[in-house]
Amino acid sequence: MKIIVTGGAGFIGSALTRHLINNTTAEVVVLDKLTYAANLDSLSTVSSNDRFRLLQLDICDAHAMVSAINAEQPTIIMHLAAESHVDRSITGSREFVETNVLGTYNLLEAARDYWNGLDGEAKDDFRFLHVSTDEVYGSLGEIGLFQETTPYDPSSPYSSSKAASDHLAIAWYRTYGLPVIISNCSNNYGPNQFPEKLIPLMILNALNEEQLPVYGNGQNIRDWLYVDDHAKALLLIATQGRLGEKYNVGGKNERSNIEVVERICDIVDELRPSETSRRDLISFVEDRPGHDQRYAIDATKLEHELGWKAEENFESGIRKTVEWYLQNEDWWGPLRSKIYSGQRLGLATK
C-alpha cells in the first residue's frame, strides 16, 4: 500500500505520517508546500525510513498534482494540506480560499484522472480521504453535539473555505463516483503544533512569564482531541470507512478556553516553578470577530462502526503536551525567534 499525505509536514499531517511509518508497512509520500506552519523537524524520526519520501509541491499547482499522483500511483490519498488558523483567515482570506477550495479541487480532479485510469483491484482499493474540521458546523448552544448530519453554518473565512472543500469532496463522490470519505475533527493539540494556536502559545508564554491573552471572557468552549488519537482515527477511516460517508472525530473533552489556560498555568508552575503563579499573567483581550461559542463532537458513528476510541483524556494529554514543549526548545525556539513571536493575529480592519 502506498499513501500520499498532503500537508504531511504540518501538525496533524506529521503525526499521521509518523503513525503510518511506525505502525503500518505502507509507503508514505508526503506532499507539502512547506509553508510557515510546516516543519521538517516534525518528521525527523521517520525521514530516514526507506518507506518515506517528501515532495515539496503546492496543491494550488494543478499540473503538479496530476504529475505527482500519476507518478506515485497511490492506494490512498489522505488530504490534510490546508491553511488552518482562524485568526490569519480574518485578515488573509484569499489565501484560505485559494488553498482550501481551489487546492482541494485540483487534488480531486488529479485523483479522478488517476482513478479513471486504474483497473480491477487497484481501482476498487483506491480511497480519497478529505480531512476537515468541526468548525464547518458553526456554533452550538449550551447543549447538543455536532453529528454527521448537522447542517453546515460556518462563521469564519477559514471554516467557510473548509465547508466549501467538504462540499466539493462529496460532490466528486456523488457525481463522478470518486471513492471519497470525509472526516471532521474537533480541536487538536499535542506535540509539534505551531505556536500560533491556543495551547502551544499559552505554554510558551507561561514558560517565559509573558502575558497570557484570552479572548473575550474566556468562556468559549472547545472539544479537545489529542493529535495521536486523531492520527489513529484517520487511518481507520481511510482504510475501513464507508465510501461517501462522513465521520466525526472528537475527544469528548469539552473545556472553556479559560479552563485550558488555567490548567496549563498550573502544570507549568509545577514543572518550572516561579515566584508567582502563572495565572497572574492571564489577561482578557478583545474577542475574535465571529468567535463561535461552543464546539462539541459526537463520535458515536466512528466508535461503533470502526471501533475507534480516544486513548487520551484532556488531563493526560495536556500534561504530555506541556512536558513535550518544556523538553523541546530546539523545535519551537527557532519558530518563536524567526517566524512567529506570539503577537496578536486576526484583528479585523474596518
C-alpha positions as CSV (number, residue, x, y, z in Angstrom):
1,M,0.0,0.0,0.0
2,K,1.2,3.5,-0.9
3,I,-0.3,6.5,0.8
4,I,0.1,10.2,-0.2
5,V,-0.3,12.5,2.8
6,T,-0.8,16.1,1.7
7,G,0.3,18.6,4.3
8,G,2.3,15.8,5.9
9,A,4.9,18.3,7.4
10,G,2.3,20.1,9.3
11,F,1.0,19.4,12.8
12,I,-1.6,16.8,12.2
13,G,0.0,15.6,9.0
14,S,3.3,14.9,10.6
15,A,1.6,13.0,13.5
16,L,-0.3,10.9,10.9
17,T,2.9,10.3,8.9
18,R,4.8,9.1,12.0
19,H,1.9,6.8,12.8
20,L,1.8,5.3,9.3
21,I,5.6,4.7,9.2
22,N,5.8,3.4,12.8
23,N,2.6,1.2,12.8
24,T,2.0,0.1,9.2
25,T,4.0,-1.3,6.3
26,A,2.8,1.3,3.9
27,E,5.0,3.5,1.7
28,V,4.3,7.1,2.6
29,V,4.8,10.1,0.3
30,V,4.4,13.4,2.0
31,L,3.3,16.2,-0.4
32,D,3.8,19.6,1.2
33,K,4.4,23.2,0.1
34,L,6.4,23.8,3.3
35,T,4.7,27.0,4.4
36,Y,5.4,28.7,7.7
37,A,3.3,26.1,9.6
38,A,5.2,23.1,8.2
39,N,8.3,21.8,10.0
40,L,10.6,19.1,8.7
41,D,11.9,18.6,12.2
42,S,8.5,17.1,13.0
43,L,9.4,14.3,10.6
44,S,12.9,13.8,11.8
45,T,12.2,10.4,13.4
46,V,10.9,8.9,10.2
47,S,12.7,10.8,7.4
48,S,15.4,8.3,7.1
49,N,13.0,5.4,6.7
50,D,13.1,3.8,3.3
51,R,9.3,3.8,3.1
52,F,9.2,7.6,3.5
53,R,9.6,10.3,0.8
54,L,8.9,14.0,0.7
55,L,7.8,16.0,-2.3
56,Q,7.8,19.8,-2.0
57,L,4.7,20.7,-4.0
58,D,1.8,23.2,-3.8
59,I,-1.7,21.8,-4.2
60,C,-2.6,25.0,-5.9
61,D,-0.4,23.8,-8.8
62,A,-2.9,21.7,-10.8
63,H,-0.3,20.3,-13.2
64,A,2.0,19.3,-10.4
65,M,-0.8,17.4,-8.7
66,V,-1.6,15.5,-11.8
67,S,2.0,14.6,-12.4
68,A,2.7,13.6,-8.8
69,I,-0.3,11.4,-8.3
70,N,0.1,9.7,-11.7
71,A,3.8,9.1,-10.9
72,E,3.4,7.9,-7.4
73,Q,0.3,5.7,-8.1
74,P,-1.1,5.8,-4.5
75,T,-3.6,3.4,-3.0
76,I,-4.9,6.1,-0.7
77,I,-4.7,9.9,-0.7
78,M,-5.1,11.5,2.7
79,H,-5.7,15.2,2.1
80,L,-4.7,17.4,5.1
81,A,-3.0,20.3,3.3
82,A,-4.8,23.5,4.3
83,E,-4.5,27.0,5.7
84,S,-5.9,26.3,9.2
85,H,-5.6,29.3,11.6
86,V,-8.8,31.2,12.0
87,D,-7.1,34.4,13.1
88,R,-5.0,34.5,9.9
89,S,-8.1,33.9,7.8
90,I,-9.7,37.1,9.1
91,T,-7.0,39.3,7.6
92,G,-5.8,37.0,4.8
93,S,-8.9,35.2,3.5
94,R,-7.8,35.0,-0.1
95,E,-5.0,32.5,0.6
96,F,-7.6,30.3,2.5
97,V,-9.9,30.2,-0.5
98,E,-7.1,29.5,-2.9
99,T,-5.5,26.7,-0.8
100,N,-8.5,25.1,0.8
101,V,-11.0,25.4,-2.0
102,L,-9.1,25.6,-5.3
103,G,-6.3,23.4,-3.9
104,T,-8.8,20.7,-2.9
105,Y,-10.4,21.0,-6.3
106,N,-7.0,20.4,-8.0
107,L,-6.5,17.3,-5.9
108,L,-9.9,15.9,-6.5
109,E,-9.5,16.3,-10.3
110,A,-6.0,14.9,-10.3
111,A,-7.2,11.9,-8.2
112,R,-10.2,11.4,-10.5
113,D,-7.9,11.4,-13.6
114,Y,-5.6,8.9,-11.9
115,W,-8.5,6.7,-10.6
116,N,-10.2,6.6,-14.0
117,G,-7.1,5.1,-15.4
118,L,-7.0,2.2,-13.0
119,D,-8.4,-1.2,-13.5
120,G,-9.7,-4.1,-11.4
121,E,-8.4,-4.4,-7.8
122,A,-6.3,-1.2,-8.0
123,K,-9.4,0.8,-8.9
124,D,-11.5,-1.0,-6.2
125,D,-8.9,-0.4,-3.5
126,F,-8.3,3.4,-4.1
127,R,-9.5,5.8,-1.5
128,F,-9.5,9.6,-1.1
129,L,-9.8,10.8,2.5
130,H,-10.7,14.5,2.8
131,V,-9.8,15.7,6.3
132,S,-11.8,18.6,7.6
133,T,-12.9,20.3,10.8
134,D,-15.9,20.6,13.2
135,E,-15.9,24.4,12.6
136,V,-17.9,23.9,9.4
137,Y,-20.9,23.2,11.6
138,G,-20.8,26.7,13.2
139,S,-21.6,27.3,16.9
140,L,-23.5,25.2,19.4
141,G,-25.7,26.4,22.3
142,E,-25.2,25.2,25.8
143,I,-26.4,21.6,24.9
144,G,-26.2,19.3,22.0
145,L,-23.4,17.8,19.9
146,F,-22.3,18.0,16.3
147,Q,-23.4,14.9,14.4
148,E,-22.5,14.0,10.8
149,T,-26.0,15.2,9.8
150,T,-25.6,18.6,11.4
151,P,-26.3,21.4,8.8
152,Y,-23.3,23.5,7.9
153,D,-23.2,27.0,9.3
154,P,-19.6,28.3,9.1
155,S,-18.7,31.6,10.7
156,S,-15.1,32.4,9.7
157,P,-13.3,32.6,6.3
158,Y,-11.3,29.5,7.5
159,S,-14.4,27.4,8.3
160,S,-16.2,28.7,5.2
161,S,-13.3,27.6,3.0
162,K,-13.3,24.2,4.7
163,A,-17.0,23.8,4.3
164,A,-16.7,24.6,0.6
165,S,-14.0,21.9,0.2
166,D,-16.2,19.4,2.0
167,H,-19.0,20.0,-0.4
168,L,-16.6,19.6,-3.4
169,A,-15.3,16.3,-2.0
170,I,-18.8,14.8,-1.5
171,A,-19.9,16.1,-4.9
172,W,-17.0,14.3,-6.6
173,Y,-18.2,11.1,-5.0
174,R,-21.8,11.6,-6.0
175,T,-21.2,13.0,-9.5
176,Y,-18.1,11.1,-10.6
177,G,-18.1,8.1,-8.3
178,L,-14.6,9.0,-6.9
179,P,-14.2,6.9,-3.7
180,V,-14.2,9.8,-1.2
181,I,-14.6,9.7,2.6
182,I,-14.7,12.8,4.8
183,S,-13.7,13.3,8.4
184,N,-14.5,16.3,10.6
185,C,-12.4,16.6,13.8
186,S,-12.5,18.7,16.9
187,N,-9.7,21.0,18.1
188,N,-6.4,19.1,18.0
189,Y,-3.5,19.6,20.4
190,G,-0.2,17.9,21.2
191,P,3.5,17.9,20.3
192,N,4.8,19.7,17.2
193,Q,1.9,22.2,16.9
194,F,2.9,25.6,15.5
195,P,2.8,28.1,18.4
196,E,0.1,30.4,17.0
197,K,-2.6,28.1,18.3
198,L,-4.0,28.5,21.8
199,I,-2.4,25.6,23.7
200,P,1.3,25.9,22.5
201,L,1.1,29.7,22.6
202,M,-0.1,29.7,26.2
203,I,2.5,27.0,27.2
204,L,5.4,29.1,25.8
205,N,4.1,32.4,27.1
206,A,3.7,30.9,30.5
207,L,7.1,29.3,30.4
208,N,8.6,32.7,29.5
209,E,6.4,34.5,32.1
210,E,4.8,36.6,29.4
211,Q,1.2,37.8,29.1
212,L,-1.5,35.1,28.5
213,P,-4.1,36.8,26.3
214,V,-7.5,35.2,26.5
215,Y,-10.2,36.2,24.0
216,G,-13.4,37.8,25.4
217,N,-14.5,36.4,28.7
218,G,-12.7,33.0,28.1
219,Q,-16.0,31.1,28.2
220,N,-15.8,29.8,24.6
221,I,-15.8,26.0,24.7
222,R,-13.9,23.5,22.5
223,D,-13.8,19.7,22.4
224,W,-10.1,18.8,22.6
225,L,-8.6,15.9,20.7
226,Y,-5.0,14.6,21.3
227,V,-3.3,14.6,17.9
228,D,-2.1,11.0,18.1
229,D,-5.6,9.8,18.7
230,H,-6.7,11.7,15.6
231,A,-4.0,10.1,13.5
232,K,-5.2,6.6,14.5
233,A,-8.7,7.6,13.6
234,L,-7.7,8.8,10.2
235,L,-6.0,5.6,9.3
236,L,-9.1,3.6,10.3
237,I,-11.4,5.9,8.4
238,A,-9.3,5.8,5.2
239,T,-9.0,2.0,5.2
240,Q,-12.3,0.9,6.7
241,G,-14.7,3.8,6.4
242,R,-17.7,3.6,4.0
243,L,-17.4,5.4,0.8
244,G,-19.3,8.7,0.5
245,E,-19.7,8.9,4.3
246,K,-18.6,11.4,6.9
247,Y,-17.1,10.5,10.2
248,N,-16.8,13.0,13.2
249,V,-13.7,12.6,15.3
250,G,-13.8,14.1,18.8
251,G,-12.2,13.6,22.2
252,K,-15.2,14.1,24.5
253,N,-13.1,16.7,26.3
254,E,-15.0,19.9,26.4
255,R,-13.2,22.7,28.2
256,S,-13.7,26.5,28.2
257,N,-10.7,28.5,27.0
258,I,-10.1,29.9,30.4
259,E,-10.1,26.4,31.9
260,V,-7.5,25.3,29.4
261,V,-5.2,28.3,30.1
262,E,-5.5,27.9,33.9
263,R,-4.6,24.2,33.7
264,I,-1.6,25.0,31.5
265,C,-0.5,27.6,34.1
266,D,-0.8,25.0,36.9
267,I,1.3,22.4,35.1
268,V,4.0,24.9,34.1
269,D,4.1,26.2,37.7
270,E,4.5,22.6,38.9
271,L,7.3,21.7,36.4
272,R,9.0,25.1,36.2
273,P,8.3,26.8,39.5
274,S,8.2,30.6,39.6
275,E,7.9,33.2,42.4
276,T,4.3,33.9,41.4
277,S,1.6,31.9,39.8
278,R,1.4,31.9,36.0
279,R,-2.4,32.5,36.5
280,D,-1.4,36.1,37.3
281,L,-0.3,36.5,33.7
282,I,-3.8,35.9,32.3
283,S,-5.4,39.0,30.7
284,F,-8.7,39.2,28.8
285,V,-8.4,40.9,25.4
286,E,-10.8,42.0,22.6
287,D,-12.6,38.9,21.3
288,R,-12.0,37.4,17.9
289,P,-14.6,38.6,15.3
290,G,-17.2,35.9,14.7
291,H,-15.9,33.8,17.6
292,D,-18.1,30.6,17.8
293,Q,-19.3,29.9,21.4
294,R,-19.1,26.2,21.6
295,Y,-18.0,23.1,19.7
296,A,-18.6,19.5,20.7
297,I,-18.4,16.4,18.6
298,D,-20.5,13.2,18.7
299,A,-18.1,10.5,17.6
300,T,-20.5,7.6,18.1
301,K,-20.6,6.6,14.4
302,L,-16.8,6.3,14.3
303,E,-16.7,4.4,17.6
304,H,-19.5,2.0,16.7
305,E,-18.6,1.3,13.1
306,L,-14.8,1.3,13.2
307,G,-14.1,0.6,16.8
308,W,-12.1,3.8,17.4
309,K,-11.8,5.3,20.9
310,A,-9.7,8.2,22.1
311,E,-6.9,6.9,24.4
312,E,-6.0,10.3,26.0
313,N,-8.3,12.3,28.2
314,F,-7.7,16.0,28.4
315,E,-5.8,15.7,31.7
316,S,-3.3,13.1,30.4
317,G,-3.0,14.7,27.0
318,I,-2.4,18.3,28.2
319,R,0.3,17.1,30.7
320,K,2.1,15.2,27.9
321,T,1.8,18.3,25.7
322,V,3.2,20.7,28.3
323,E,6.1,18.3,29.1
324,W,6.9,18.0,25.4
325,Y,7.2,21.7,24.9
326,L,9.3,22.2,28.0
327,Q,11.7,19.5,26.8
328,N,11.9,20.5,23.1
329,E,13.0,24.1,22.9
330,D,15.2,23.1,19.9
331,W,11.9,22.5,18.0
332,W,10.0,25.6,18.9
333,G,12.8,28.1,19.7
334,P,13.6,28.9,16.0
335,L,9.9,29.4,15.3
336,R,9.5,31.9,18.2
337,S,12.6,33.8,17.2
338,K,12.3,33.8,13.4
339,I,8.7,33.2,12.3
340,Y,6.1,34.0,15.0
341,S,6.9,35.6,18.3
342,G,3.4,35.4,19.8
343,Q,1.9,38.6,18.6
344,R,-1.9,39.0,18.3
345,L,-3.3,37.9,14.9
346,G,-6.7,38.4,13.3
347,L,-7.8,41.8,14.3
348,A,-10.2,42.7,11.5
349,T,-9.7,46.1,9.9
350,K,-12.8,48.3,9.5
